[in-house]
Amino acid sequence: MKKQLLTLILLAITSLSMAQTATDFTANDCNGNSHNLFTELNSGKVIVLCWVMPCASCTGPTLTTYNVVQSFQSSNPNKVFMYTCDDFANTNCTSLNSWANGIGVMQQSWSLRFSNAAINMTHYGSPGMPKIVVLGPNHAVFYNSNNTVNATNLQNAINNALTTTGLNENNLPASSLTVLPNPAQNETKIKLNLLNNADVILECYNLEGKKVQEIFSGNLNKGEHTISVNLEPFTNGMYLIKFSDGKQSQFINLIKSN
């Protein structure tokens, strides 16, 4: 019985970890243009996936997502894209286009529509109407929300993804960044090796883009450092640890599991 329980726990942790890493796809948009997700991400783009039925309850969150993505077009041209996707690819492009245009989610160079089963929302956990996911560098998930969207958290998630875009590993502020143990229960330790003296900020974000804790803020000397993190206030799930030296940022996933 104990062995079966342990197996179920390990499977749940593995599923959670897999669900929060981008899954590659190649799919044609409603204009017939082909897109490969990893190619787009590797080129420095941030992709916001928004699955819709479409339905009335999808309208508000989808329009909010569109407006947030639109707000980045002047400051970050050709960087942030929104893919409005039919949930199970059983609504044709004509109907999807009609619905999106009707609610004010217009087709733009950065706002595309898809009705393609290759873009599978269950790769990111449970379905939602709508379901909104932000993907960025290193194929990381920076936001994952079902049924609703918080505009501020979504903006924060996109900003976090943008701060890692185009970074050269040779120029990163830390030569190594690890979290152990991971998954963790009540406490974990962040280990980092600084290449230079730096003003370090360590923050923890949930996958709805909300900062849940500032772990550390202060000046650290060049070399190795270990910082403990109390996880007792955290609910079970996956988080993003953000490391920044004020100029560049790095991210690493953390799973809290009792």
Backbone bond lengths (Angstrom), bond angles and torsions (degrees), N, CA, C in turn:
res aa  C-N    CA-C-N  psi(-1)  N-CA   C-N-CA  omega(-1)  CA-C   N-CA-C  phi
1 M - - - 1.467 - - 1.532 110.49 -
2 K 1.359 116.21 -44.83 1.457 119.91 179.64 1.518 110.83 -63.80
3 K 1.353 115.27 -39.17 1.457 119.00 179.52 1.522 110.91 -64.56
4 Q 1.352 116.33 -39.11 1.471 119.48 178.67 1.521 110.90 -65.41
5 L 1.342 116.47 -40.51 1.462 120.76 179.45 1.520 110.67 -63.90
6 L 1.347 116.06 -43.13 1.455 119.84 178.76 1.517 110.90 -61.99
7 T 1.329 116.29 -40.87 1.462 120.42 179.08 1.518 111.15 -61.82
8 L 1.346 116.49 -42.38 1.467 120.24 179.15 1.526 111.44 -63.87
9 I 1.334 116.47 -40.21 1.461 120.35 179.30 1.524 110.73 -63.79
10 L 1.354 115.20 -45.27 1.462 119.27 179.83 1.520 111.64 -63.27
11 L 1.341 115.92 -39.72 1.460 119.68 177.59 1.518 111.26 -63.55
12 A 1.344 116.69 -40.07 1.465 120.65 179.68 1.520 110.57 -64.39
13 I 1.357 116.15 -42.06 1.461 119.91 179.52 1.515 110.54 -65.33
14 T 1.334 116.33 -43.92 1.457 120.53 179.40 1.516 111.12 -61.83
15 S 1.342 116.26 -43.21 1.470 120.21 179.88 1.509 110.96 -62.80
16 L 1.350 116.10 -41.45 1.459 119.81 179.94 1.518 110.61 -62.50
17 S 1.350 115.55 -45.12 1.455 119.58 -179.23 1.520 111.09 -61.58
18 M 1.344 116.46 -45.45 1.454 120.53 -179.79 1.522 111.10 -64.48
19 A 1.344 116.41 -37.30 1.461 120.30 -176.37 1.513 112.03 -66.70
20 Q 1.345 117.50 -23.26 1.446 119.64 -175.67 1.524 112.28 -104.61
21 T 1.294 117.39 22.44 1.458 123.13 171.09 1.522 107.23 -120.01
22 A 1.330 116.65 136.39 1.462 120.00 -176.77 1.523 110.94 -57.91
23 T 1.319 115.77 139.79 1.464 123.04 175.37 1.519 108.47 -106.03
24 D 1.311 116.36 126.21 1.464 120.42 -175.74 1.525 111.27 -67.04
25 F 1.312 115.91 150.02 1.466 121.59 172.46 1.515 108.81 -152.82
26 T 1.311 115.23 156.28 1.468 122.94 168.42 1.517 106.48 -123.24
27 A 1.330 116.84 122.04 1.466 120.60 -174.47 1.515 110.17 -147.75
28 N 1.323 116.03 145.91 1.458 121.82 173.52 1.519 109.81 -83.92
29 D 1.339 116.56 137.66 1.459 119.54 173.57 1.534 108.65 -80.22
30 C 1.313 116.90 -178.26 1.464 120.67 -175.75 1.523 113.21 -72.08
31 N 1.338 116.67 -6.66 1.461 120.56 173.13 1.523 111.64 -96.55
32 G 1.343 116.32 0.55 1.456 120.01 179.00 1.513 114.67 87.86
33 N 1.342 117.85 7.67 1.462 121.22 179.42 1.524 110.43 -89.33
34 S 1.322 116.93 137.73 1.457 122.00 -176.65 1.529 110.84 -87.18
35 H 1.337 115.48 141.23 1.465 121.69 178.75 1.522 109.15 -134.43
36 N 1.330 116.23 130.86 1.461 121.48 171.48 1.523 108.12 -108.20
37 L 1.327 116.00 121.87 1.471 120.53 -172.52 1.516 112.00 -58.24
38 F 1.328 118.02 -51.37 1.461 119.83 -175.43 1.525 111.72 -64.67
39 T 1.324 117.11 -34.84 1.462 119.74 176.41 1.526 110.26 -63.02
40 E 1.337 115.92 -41.96 1.473 120.22 178.93 1.533 110.78 -64.35
41 L 1.326 116.64 -46.40 1.466 120.10 -179.16 1.521 111.36 -65.97
42 N 1.318 116.51 -41.02 1.465 120.41 -178.67 1.525 112.60 -66.87
43 S 1.331 116.26 -21.25 1.469 119.89 178.17 1.527 111.67 -83.17
44 G 1.334 116.70 -1.64 1.464 120.47 177.10 1.510 114.84 102.87
45 K 1.332 117.58 8.13 1.460 120.06 -179.75 1.527 111.44 -84.54
46 V 1.321 114.64 153.08 1.466 122.53 170.06 1.522 106.55 -107.92
47 I 1.328 117.30 126.39 1.455 122.20 -176.52 1.527 109.43 -111.36
48 V 1.327 116.37 125.04 1.462 122.44 175.37 1.523 107.53 -105.06
49 L 1.330 116.05 111.12 1.465 121.48 178.02 1.526 109.18 -91.47
50 C 1.312 116.28 130.82 1.466 121.13 178.77 1.526 108.46 -131.01
51 W 1.346 115.96 105.03 1.466 120.29 179.31 1.521 109.63 -88.28
52 V 1.327 115.74 134.06 1.463 121.37 179.94 1.528 108.91 -131.49
53 M 1.363 115.83 163.45 1.465 118.65 -178.44 1.536 113.31 -76.27
54 P 1.330 123.40 -42.08 1.469 127.91 -10.15 1.526 112.16 -76.39
55 C 1.327 115.53 158.70 1.465 119.50 -175.95 1.524 109.28 -156.17
56 A 1.333 115.83 169.99 1.463 120.48 -179.03 1.527 111.76 -63.17
57 S 1.345 116.91 -39.99 1.463 120.45 -178.56 1.528 112.16 -69.49
58 C 1.341 116.52 -17.05 1.471 120.77 177.75 1.525 111.85 -78.83
59 T 1.326 117.55 -19.89 1.460 121.80 -167.92 1.525 112.96 -59.07
60 G 1.333 117.67 -57.37 1.461 121.78 -175.50 1.526 113.27 -59.41
61 P 1.342 118.14 -54.91 1.472 119.10 -179.21 1.529 113.41 -62.50
62 T 1.339 117.12 -35.64 1.461 119.69 179.81 1.523 110.86 -67.15
63 L 1.333 116.29 -42.19 1.464 120.08 179.20 1.527 110.50 -66.67
64 T 1.327 117.27 -39.32 1.468 120.66 176.73 1.518 110.49 -61.24
65 T 1.335 116.72 -44.33 1.464 120.88 178.57 1.522 110.60 -60.34
66 Y 1.322 116.26 -44.12 1.470 121.50 178.43 1.534 110.56 -59.03
67 N 1.325 116.95 -46.06 1.464 120.92 -178.60 1.524 111.70 -64.38
68 V 1.341 116.76 -39.01 1.467 120.06 178.69 1.528 109.91 -65.48
69 V 1.327 117.08 -46.81 1.469 120.20 179.28 1.529 110.36 -61.99
70 Q 1.323 116.51 -40.37 1.468 120.49 178.60 1.524 111.25 -60.19
71 S 1.337 117.38 -34.78 1.462 121.14 -177.26 1.526 112.67 -65.45
72 F 1.326 117.86 -15.90 1.468 121.27 179.42 1.532 112.76 -92.61
73 Q 1.321 117.83 -6.69 1.464 119.53 -170.83 1.527 113.48 -68.14
74 S 1.331 118.02 -31.59 1.468 120.30 178.95 1.523 111.72 -78.72
75 S 1.330 116.35 -43.19 1.469 120.49 -176.88 1.521 112.61 -79.71
76 N 1.337 117.27 -27.46 1.463 121.37 -177.87 1.525 110.64 -136.44
77 P 1.341 116.96 65.49 1.476 119.41 -177.10 1.529 112.28 -61.74
78 N 1.325 114.73 138.96 1.467 122.08 178.44 1.527 113.34 61.37
79 K 1.335 115.84 28.31 1.464 120.08 -179.81 1.525 112.99 -117.59
80 V 1.336 117.19 -39.39 1.469 120.85 -173.61 1.526 108.86 -113.70
81 F 1.341 116.17 124.71 1.457 122.30 -175.53 1.522 110.28 -125.87
82 M 1.326 115.38 146.61 1.459 121.80 175.06 1.519 109.59 -114.92
83 Y 1.325 116.05 126.34 1.457 121.90 175.03 1.527 107.41 -109.08
84 T 1.318 117.55 108.77 1.462 121.65 173.84 1.527 107.48 -86.03
85 C 1.342 116.33 116.67 1.469 121.49 -171.02 1.519 110.68 -119.32
86 D 1.326 116.40 134.51 1.458 118.59 171.25 1.520 108.68 -65.81
87 D 1.329 116.82 139.90 1.466 120.80 -169.24 1.524 113.57 -57.62
88 F 1.331 117.55 -52.42 1.459 120.98 -178.45 1.530 111.93 -120.47
89 A 1.348 115.61 20.24 1.467 121.70 178.09 1.517 112.59 56.85
90 N 1.337 116.57 31.82 1.468 120.12 177.67 1.531 112.06 -109.08
91 T 1.336 116.27 8.58 1.461 122.21 170.65 1.516 107.24 -112.09
92 N 1.312 118.73 124.91 1.462 120.04 -175.70 1.528 110.82 -71.95
93 C 1.327 115.09 165.69 1.462 120.54 -175.15 1.525 112.62 -63.27
94 T 1.317 117.15 -34.29 1.469 119.75 179.40 1.524 110.70 -60.27
95 S 1.332 116.78 -46.55 1.468 120.96 179.40 1.517 111.38 -69.05
96 L 1.342 117.21 -40.40 1.465 120.83 179.10 1.521 110.54 -63.45
97 N 1.320 117.26 -43.45 1.464 120.87 178.32 1.524 111.37 -62.36
98 S 1.330 116.32 -41.86 1.462 120.66 -179.55 1.526 110.92 -62.62
99 W 1.332 115.98 -43.68 1.473 120.35 179.94 1.516 110.73 -64.86
100 A 1.335 117.40 -48.04 1.462 121.08 -177.38 1.530 111.20 -62.73
101 N 1.327 117.68 -45.52 1.467 120.55 178.33 1.518 111.26 -61.54
102 G 1.333 116.04 -36.56 1.455 120.79 -177.81 1.514 114.04 -66.80
103 I 1.342 117.30 -26.16 1.476 119.59 179.84 1.529 111.85 -99.93
104 G 1.339 117.27 0.77 1.462 119.93 177.48 1.512 114.89 94.15
105 V 1.332 117.23 9.86 1.469 120.93 175.19 1.523 106.45 -92.68
106 M 1.311 115.88 91.69 1.455 121.16 -170.35 1.532 111.10 -85.73
107 Q 1.312 114.35 152.84 1.457 119.77 177.07 1.520 108.92 -78.38
108 Q 1.328 115.56 126.11 1.462 122.74 -179.17 1.528 107.87 -134.90
109 S 1.325 116.20 175.95 1.469 119.06 175.81 1.525 110.65 -62.39
110 W 1.336 116.46 -25.49 1.463 121.95 -179.32 1.532 112.43 -105.77
111 S 1.322 117.15 -2.50 1.469 122.34 -177.99 1.524 108.36 -124.72
112 L 1.330 116.68 103.52 1.457 122.25 -173.14 1.522 110.64 -118.50
113 R 1.335 115.87 159.53 1.466 121.29 179.07 1.523 109.50 -118.50
114 F 1.330 115.54 145.89 1.461 121.92 -179.97 1.522 110.05 -138.45
115 S 1.304 115.80 138.86 1.461 121.86 166.43 1.516 105.69 -130.15
116 N 1.334 115.02 82.36 1.455 121.36 -171.30 1.524 109.02 -146.88
117 A 1.320 116.06 123.59 1.465 121.27 -175.66 1.523 113.14 -65.91
118 A 1.337 117.84 -14.30 1.465 120.07 178.60 1.528 111.51 -66.97
119 I 1.339 116.88 -22.20 1.476 121.04 178.63 1.528 106.85 -94.46
120 N 1.315 115.84 92.66 1.459 123.05 -166.88 1.528 111.10 -104.29
121 M 1.326 116.58 114.23 1.463 119.61 -176.94 1.527 112.99 -67.03
122 T 1.334 118.19 -25.47 1.469 119.70 -178.53 1.521 112.06 -70.43
123 H 1.330 117.79 -9.79 1.468 120.18 172.77 1.521 110.85 -67.85
124 Y 1.329 116.97 -13.74 1.467 122.03 -177.95 1.526 111.86 -119.81
125 G 1.326 115.42 35.20 1.454 119.92 178.19 1.510 112.59 94.93
126 S 1.317 116.04 -154.29 1.455 121.18 -173.98 1.527 111.07 -71.20
127 P 1.342 117.51 150.18 1.470 121.06 178.63 1.524 111.48 -67.34
128 G 1.320 116.10 161.04 1.459 121.82 175.25 1.519 108.97 -153.95
129 M 1.314 116.14 158.68 1.461 120.72 179.89 1.522 109.95 -127.40
130 P 1.333 118.76 96.53 1.460 124.60 -3.65 1.528 111.18 -84.67
131 K 1.314 115.89 171.20 1.462 122.20 171.82 1.519 107.27 -117.05
132 I 1.335 116.76 129.02 1.459 121.55 -173.99 1.517 109.04 -124.26
133 V 1.331 116.22 125.80 1.459 123.08 -177.03 1.522 108.54 -132.86
134 V 1.334 116.34 135.81 1.466 121.47 176.42 1.527 108.41 -109.85
135 L 1.337 115.67 125.41 1.459 122.22 -179.96 1.519 109.02 -116.86
136 G 1.344 115.55 140.76 1.458 119.45 -178.46 1.513 112.81 -142.50
137 P 1.312 116.26 -155.84 1.465 121.70 -176.50 1.523 112.46 -54.60
138 N 1.324 115.16 151.98 1.469 122.60 -177.15 1.519 111.81 60.20
139 H 1.354 116.12 17.86 1.463 122.66 177.00 1.529 111.08 62.16
140 A 1.326 116.57 28.13 1.464 121.61 -178.17 1.522 110.86 -82.42
141 V 1.344 115.71 152.31 1.461 123.04 174.22 1.523 108.27 -96.37
142 F 1.330 116.82 122.32 1.461 121.71 -177.48 1.530 112.29 -106.03
143 Y 1.327 116.55 -10.13 1.474 120.38 -178.45 1.515 107.33 -160.98
144 N 1.339 115.71 140.91 1.465 119.81 179.08 1.524 107.47 -154.69
145 S 1.325 116.68 107.72 1.459 120.77 -175.01 1.517 110.43 -136.56
146 N 1.324 115.69 139.05 1.465 122.20 177.10 1.523 110.56 -107.99
147 N 1.335 115.63 136.79 1.475 123.86 167.12 1.522 115.08 74.28
148 T 1.315 117.71 -16.31 1.464 119.96 -178.78 1.515 108.77 -153.26
149 V 1.327 116.64 172.49 1.459 120.97 177.19 1.522 108.70 -146.70
150 N 1.317 115.92 139.87 1.459 121.97 173.56 1.515 107.11 -104.50
151 A 1.341 117.00 115.44 1.462 120.89 -172.20 1.525 111.84 -59.92
152 T 1.333 117.60 -41.65 1.469 120.75 -179.36 1.516 111.02 -64.87
153 N 1.341 117.18 -45.07 1.459 120.66 179.30 1.525 111.00 -64.81
154 L 1.337 116.45 -38.01 1.459 119.57 177.94 1.527 110.64 -64.89
155 Q 1.328 117.33 -42.86 1.461 120.63 176.69 1.522 110.95 -60.35
156 N 1.329 116.74 -43.44 1.467 120.73 179.05 1.522 110.95 -61.46
157 A 1.329 116.00 -42.10 1.462 120.19 -179.15 1.524 111.24 -63.50
158 I 1.338 116.86 -43.29 1.460 120.55 179.11 1.529 110.19 -65.99
159 N 1.331 116.95 -41.44 1.466 120.08 176.82 1.523 111.26 -60.72
160 N 1.335 116.51 -41.87 1.458 119.75 178.10 1.522 111.08 -62.33
161 A 1.326 116.29 -41.49 1.458 119.45 178.12 1.526 110.86 -64.72
162 L 1.323 117.18 -39.85 1.459 120.72 -179.25 1.519 112.72 -66.22
163 T 1.342 117.71 -31.91 1.462 119.73 -177.96 1.512 112.16 -67.14
164 T 1.331 117.85 -18.86 1.462 120.15 179.44 1.524 111.73 -99.47
165 T 1.322 118.25 -5.40 1.459 121.59 -175.61 1.520 111.09 -66.50
166 G 1.323 116.06 128.58 1.457 121.29 171.95 1.512 114.59 75.92
167 L 1.342 118.93 12.59 1.454 119.57 179.72 1.518 110.78 -73.07
168 N 1.306 116.83 136.23 1.455 122.62 173.98 1.520 108.25 -88.61
169 E 1.315 117.29 126.67 1.464 120.61 -176.43 1.519 111.83 -56.95
170 N 1.334 117.75 -29.65 1.457 120.10 -179.67 1.521 112.23 -70.98
171 N 1.348 117.02 -17.11 1.463 120.60 -177.78 1.524 112.74 -107.53
172 L 1.326 118.02 6.57 1.451 120.29 -179.84 1.519 110.76 -68.49
173 P 1.345 117.74 148.63 1.468 120.31 -176.96 1.526 113.76 -67.82
174 A 1.326 117.93 -27.23 1.466 120.66 179.50 1.518 109.11 -119.50
175 S 1.331 116.35 130.76 1.457 119.68 179.75 1.518 111.17 -76.72
176 S 1.329 116.88 -21.09 1.462 120.74 175.27 1.516 109.47 -147.89
177 L 1.327 115.42 145.25 1.463 121.91 179.85 1.524 107.02 -147.81
178 T 1.325 116.87 113.77 1.458 121.16 -177.67 1.523 110.29 -134.51
179 V 1.339 114.61 155.74 1.463 122.05 174.38 1.523 107.26 -125.06
180 L 1.320 116.98 121.00 1.466 122.08 -179.54 1.517 110.10 -141.86
181 P 1.352 119.48 135.71 1.459 124.75 -4.93 1.528 111.62 -73.16
182 N 1.315 115.21 160.76 1.459 121.90 -179.51 1.532 109.01 -157.75
183 P 1.334 118.88 105.95 1.461 130.97 9.32 1.532 112.17 -64.99
184 A 1.334 114.68 155.99 1.456 121.58 -178.29 1.523 109.56 -133.75
185 Q 1.349 115.07 158.70 1.467 119.99 179.66 1.515 111.07 -101.55
186 N 1.324 118.46 -83.35 1.464 121.14 -173.77 1.522 113.60 -98.25
187 E 1.331 116.45 -21.25 1.463 119.43 -177.54 1.524 109.99 -153.29
188 T 1.321 115.86 146.76 1.457 121.38 172.03 1.512 108.32 -141.15
189 K 1.329 116.13 170.53 1.456 120.58 -178.68 1.528 109.56 -127.58
190 I 1.336 115.45 132.89 1.452 122.09 174.57 1.528 107.93 -95.83
191 K 1.316 115.27 122.36 1.460 120.36 178.67 1.519 108.84 -112.12
192 L 1.342 116.09 129.62 1.452 119.95 -179.28 1.517 110.08 -140.51
193 N 1.304 114.66 151.64 1.462 121.98 179.26 1.522 108.01 -122.11
194 L 1.329 116.49 105.79 1.466 120.97 -176.60 1.523 110.70 -81.14
195 L 1.315 115.74 137.32 1.457 121.16 178.10 1.526 111.54 -80.56
196 N 1.357 115.67 -23.73 1.461 121.64 179.06 1.524 109.27 -147.69
197 N 1.331 117.07 164.70 1.457 119.82 170.65 1.524 108.51 -58.50
198 A 1.336 116.54 140.30 1.464 118.23 -174.97 1.520 111.26 -155.42
199 D 1.344 115.20 152.63 1.467 121.77 169.10 1.520 106.85 -85.56
200 V 1.316 115.79 106.55 1.461 122.04 -170.15 1.522 110.72 -99.31
201 I 1.326 115.58 137.83 1.464 122.12 171.34 1.526 107.39 -125.78
202 L 1.324 116.18 127.87 1.457 122.43 174.57 1.521 107.89 -117.94
203 E 1.336 116.11 123.58 1.463 121.80 -178.66 1.519 109.64 -130.81
204 C 1.323 115.10 155.44 1.461 120.84 178.27 1.520 108.87 -120.06
205 Y 1.351 116.17 130.01 1.458 123.14 178.91 1.525 109.59 -120.14
206 N 1.333 115.83 143.67 1.459 117.77 170.49 1.526 108.83 -85.24
207 L 1.329 116.06 175.90 1.465 119.11 -175.24 1.517 112.80 -83.95
208 E 1.336 116.94 12.65 1.453 121.34 166.72 1.520 110.22 -102.28
209 G 1.346 115.83 10.24 1.453 120.99 175.23 1.520 114.91 81.98
210 K 1.328 118.00 8.13 1.463 121.66 -177.67 1.520 110.53 -95.27
211 K 1.334 115.64 132.99 1.461 119.25 175.63 1.523 108.65 -73.72
212 V 1.316 116.59 123.98 1.463 120.38 -177.03 1.528 112.10 -103.66
213 Q 1.334 116.93 -18.59 1.465 117.89 179.58 1.529 110.09 -165.68
214 E 1.343 115.50 138.48 1.460 119.75 165.96 1.514 106.47 -93.17
215 I 1.315 116.09 115.11 1.457 121.54 -172.84 1.523 111.71 -81.38
216 F 1.327 115.78 -41.42 1.469 119.90 -176.58 1.516 109.56 -157.79
217 S 1.316 116.23 144.56 1.455 122.06 173.38 1.519 108.45 -148.74
218 G 1.333 116.75 119.09 1.454 119.68 -179.22 1.514 111.60 166.93
219 N 1.333 115.54 176.33 1.460 121.51 -178.37 1.525 110.22 -88.13
220 L 1.326 115.37 132.60 1.460 121.38 177.28 1.520 109.35 -125.60
221 N 1.328 115.32 144.36 1.454 120.46 178.76 1.526 111.15 -79.46
222 K 1.292 115.94 160.12 1.459 122.39 174.17 1.525 109.90 -54.05
223 G 1.335 116.02 139.06 1.463 119.87 177.91 1.512 112.43 123.73
224 E 1.324 116.35 -165.90 1.459 122.66 -174.63 1.523 111.83 -88.11
225 H 1.333 114.79 142.17 1.465 121.45 179.16 1.525 109.15 -142.87
226 T 1.328 116.34 148.99 1.457 122.28 175.92 1.526 108.41 -128.32
227 I 1.320 116.11 127.59 1.468 121.67 -177.84 1.519 108.63 -125.17
228 S 1.332 116.24 125.33 1.463 121.66 -178.94 1.521 110.78 -82.51
229 V 1.329 115.79 146.88 1.461 122.06 179.25 1.522 108.50 -127.21
230 N 1.327 115.96 122.72 1.466 121.27 176.66 1.527 108.71 -82.34
231 L 1.322 116.87 117.21 1.464 121.19 -176.40 1.523 113.19 -99.94
232 E 1.305 118.09 1.69 1.468 119.85 -176.40 1.525 113.21 -58.30
233 P 1.362 120.00 -36.70 1.479 118.72 178.66 1.523 113.41 -74.74
234 F 1.333 118.73 -10.25 1.454 122.02 -174.20 1.526 110.60 -82.84
235 T 1.315 116.49 142.58 1.461 121.03 169.28 1.525 109.06 -82.57
236 N 1.311 116.63 160.02 1.460 120.49 179.49 1.525 110.57 -62.57
237 G 1.321 116.30 141.01 1.453 120.44 178.17 1.512 111.13 149.79
238 M 1.321 115.29 -172.08 1.464 121.24 -179.51 1.518 110.22 -102.84
239 Y 1.340 114.86 143.45 1.458 122.47 -179.56 1.523 109.38 -132.55
240 L 1.336 115.50 163.46 1.453 122.30 172.94 1.518 108.71 -111.27
241 I 1.328 116.25 123.62 1.460 120.96 172.14 1.523 107.15 -91.78
242 K 1.328 116.24 121.84 1.464 121.65 179.95 1.518 109.30 -104.27
243 F 1.330 116.02 122.08 1.461 122.81 174.89 1.518 108.20 -108.04
244 S 1.331 117.33 129.78 1.460 121.03 -179.10 1.520 109.87 -140.24
245 D 1.331 115.40 144.29 1.466 120.31 173.18 1.522 110.70 -107.42
246 G 1.348 116.55 15.86 1.460 121.66 -178.67 1.504 113.88 91.07
247 K 1.336 116.45 -14.06 1.463 121.24 179.94 1.523 111.19 -118.85
248 Q 1.322 116.16 -42.85 1.453 121.62 -178.27 1.527 109.28 -134.43
249 S 1.314 115.07 160.83 1.457 120.18 -176.94 1.521 110.87 -131.11
250 Q 1.319 115.38 152.30 1.446 122.63 171.59 1.522 107.90 -131.92
251 F 1.329 116.62 152.80 1.454 121.86 -178.61 1.518 109.91 -128.20
252 I 1.323 114.44 149.38 1.454 120.48 173.47 1.521 108.12 -145.86
253 N 1.327 116.70 144.25 1.460 120.93 -178.59 1.518 111.20 -81.49
254 L 1.329 114.84 147.75 1.471 122.50 174.35 1.507 108.42 -134.50
255 I 1.317 117.38 134.04 1.459 121.93 176.11 1.518 108.86 -111.58
256 K 1.350 116.60 123.94 1.468 122.14 172.89 1.527 107.13 -97.28
257 S 1.333 116.03 124.35 1.460 120.36 -178.58 1.510 109.70 -149.01
258 N 1.330 117.17 123.94 1.462 120.77 177.93 1.523 110.55 -76.93
